[in-house]
Amino acid sequence: MSKYISIFFLTLMACVFLFFILSSVFSGGGNPAEEAVHTFGTLIVLLLSFLISRVYVLIDAVKKK
């Protein structure tokens, strides 16, 4: 179980790092919608990290059968 938790946090950290690096490169500055994009982007990154860790659980469950 700790393997899947570490996969979750590893993908979460990598995705958040890439999200903020890429968003700072492409930000035009001064746009009021930018904060909303950061909020929704962070939520999407969190959900995708959870889905990636769940996929690893499913792959291991199929391998054991």
Residue pairs with C-beta under 8 A, 6 or more apart in sequence:
3 56
4 53
4 56
4 57
5 53
7 52
7 53
7 56
8 49
8 50
8 52
8 53
11 48
11 49
11 52
11 53
12 45
12 46
12 49
15 45
15 48
15 49
16 42
16 45
19 41
19 42
19 45
23 37
23 38
23 41
27 34
28 34
